[in-house]
Amino acid sequence: MAIWIVLIIIAYLLGSVPLSYLVAKRYQAIDLRRYGTNQVGTGNLWRMTSWRVGILVGIFDLCKGMAMVWAAQAAGLDLWQQLAVGMAAVIGHNWPVFLRFHGGRGIATTVGVVIILSGISGLTPLCPIVFLIILGFGTLFLHSTPLPVLIGVIALPVISSFYDPLPVTLCFIVLLLIVVVKRMTAQQSVPPASVSRGQLIFNRLFFDRDISDRKVWMYRAPVKTGTDEPPPEERARGED
């Protein structure tokens, strides 16, 4: 039991490492919590810096979940304990202690947990395969990830219920709830008066944003103050 508690704490702290935030600070001198979607995650980093940087950080986020589940399995913990350790890494990414609990959406870390479980615990590989197919095709045709991610995460417990032990299915249900809760409790913006409460809830649940216009939402810049840094595009023009 002691090693399990220790690994949960380590998983949360590792998940809390805000590499996207640190990289954006280093390369663009901006705070991701105040630019674009305000998310401290790979997608916002990708748009605010470059796709190369986004991919590298995405791999790191993926490995957070994979490494902690592998460590739990190597320590001889039961399957449900491995699942708890993996979820702790996802929770750490979403609500990082190092950034006052303002994190990303934890999708890459979730994918890492799902992939490693099927690889080392003998679970069905259909869960990660179907999730990645839905994400890939959904993103290709919709040019957006939030809806495919939601559909993919919903598919996890459905598929798992046919092939895996009950604790795994319950874990996937919890992961789905984590995704929904994070979207619904995301940092507040100031939506236009025309956005009703019902529309706001709909937008957050299915599109992970407060307004309908995707481009406006993704490339928001903070209100300028005397201490605000300029947006990346303005800074780039100033350096030309």
N, C-alpha and C positions, 0 to 999 in steps of 0.2 A: 504493500500500500504506500509506503514512504517513497519508493522510487517512482510510483505513478504520480503522486502529488508533485514531486520535484520536476518530472518531465512536463506536466501540465504548466507549471510556472515557467519553465524554460521555453516551452512552445509559445506561450503567450508573449513572452519577452522577445523571442525571435520574430514572431509575427508582427510585433510592434515596431520593429526596425523600419523606419520610413525611408527606404532607399530612394524612392521616387522624389520625395521632398528634398533629400540631401543633394541628389544629382541636379535637380532644377535650381537649387540655390547655388551650386557650384558652377554650372555651365551657363545659366541665364540670369542668375541673381534675382530670381523671383520666388515667391511663396505660392506653391500650387493651391493652397487653401483659399487664395484670393483671386486666382485667374482661371479662365475657362470654365470648366464644370465645377471648380473648387474641390475636386476629388484628388486625394493623394494616392494616385494610382497610375498604372501603365498608360491607359488611354489618354488621360490629361497630359501626362509627361510627354507622350508621343507627339501630341499636337503642339505643345509649348516648346519642345526642343527638336527632336528628330526621331524618325522611326528606328534608327539603329540603337539609339540610347533606350528607346522604349522597349525594344526586344530584349536587350540585355537585362534591364531591370525586371521585365516580365518573367524571364527565366529564373531570376533570383526569387521572385515572389512564388513561382511555381515550386521551387525547391524548398521553400519554407515548410510547406505541408508535407512534401515527400520525405524530407530529412527527419522530421519529428515522428511521423508514423513508423518509419524504418527503425528509428532509435527505440521506440516503444516495443516494436516486434523483437528487436535484438535483445531487449531487456527481459524478454519472456512474458510480457504482459498479455492478458487476454484480449480477444478481438474487440470487445466493447471498450476496454481501456485504451487500446490503440486508436479507436474512433474518437474517444474523448480528447486524447492528446492532439489529434489532427484538428478537431474543432477548436481547440484552444488557440492553435496557430491562426486559424481563420478569424476568430474573434479578436486576436491581437492585431491583425492587419486592419480590420474594420474599425476597431476602437483602441488605437495605440496609446499606451500610457505616456509615451515620449512626446506626443503631439496633443496632449489634453483630450484624448479620445476622439480626435478628428482624423479619420483615416480614409481608406479607399473602400472598394466594394468586395474585395477578397475573392474574386472569381478565379484568378490564376492560382491562388493558394488552395482553393477548393478543388480545382482540377488536379492539382498535385496530390491531394489527399485521395481522391477517387482513383487516380491512375496507380498509385503505389499500393493501395489496398488490393486491387485486382491482380497486381503483380506478385505480392509476397504472401497474401493470405488466401489464395485460391478462390477468390470471389469471381463472379462472372465478369468477363471483359466487356460485355455488352454495355454496361453503364458508361464507362469513359468513351467507348466508341460512338455510341448514340449521341452522347452529349456533344462531342467534338464535331460530329456530322451536322447536328442541328445548328451549332454555333457557326460552323463554316458556311453552310449553305444559306442560313439565315442572314449572316453578315454580307455574303456575296450578293444576294438579291435585294436585301433591304438597305444595304450600306449603313447599317447601324447594329450595335450589339445588344442593347438592353432587352429587347423582346426575345431574340433567340436565346439569350442567357436565361431568361425567366422560363421559357419553354423547356430548355435543356435541364434546368434544375428541377422542374416539375417531373420530368421524365425519369429522373434518377430513382426516387422511391417506387415509382410505378414498375419499372423494370426489375428493380431489386426485390420487390415483393414476390416475384415468380421464381427467383433463383437463389437468393441469399438468405442467411439467417435473419431472424427478426431484428436483432440489434443493429444490423447494417441498414435495414429499411428505416428504422426509427432515426438513425443518424442522418440519413439523407433527408428525412422530413425536417429535422432540426436545421440542417443546412439550408433548406428551402425557406424556413422561417427566418433564419439569419439574413438571407438576401432580402426578403420582404420587409423585415423590420428596419434594416439599414436604409432601404429606399424611402420608407415612409417617415423615418425620423431623421432624414438628412438635414444638413445645415439649412437654415431658412434663407430664402431669397425674398425679393420684393416683387411678386408677380403682378401683372397688370390687373386693374380693377375688373376687367372683363373675364378673368379666370375665376370661375366659381369654385367653391370648395370641392364639389363633386368632380369637376374637371381637373383640379389640382391633384386629387387622390388618384384619378385615372392616369394622369400623366406620370406621376411618380411611380405607380405600380408597374405600368407597362413600358414606359419609356425612360424612367429614371431621371426625370427632369420636371421642372415646374411649369414650363410653358411649351406650346406646341412647336414653335420654331426651333428646330434642332441646331442650325448654324449659329443663331443668335445666342443660344444657351451655351454652346461649346466654346465660343470665342469671346465670352464676356470679359471685360476688364474692370478692375475695381474703380470706385470713385476716387478721383485724384485728391490727394491731400499734400501738404507740404513735404511729407516724408515718403510718399508713395514712389516706388520705382516705376518707370514707364513700361508699357507693355513691350514684349519682345520685338514685335514688328517695328515699333517706334524707335527702340534702342538700336535696331539693326540699321534703320535709315540714318540715324544720327552718326553711325560709325562709317557710313559709306564715304 
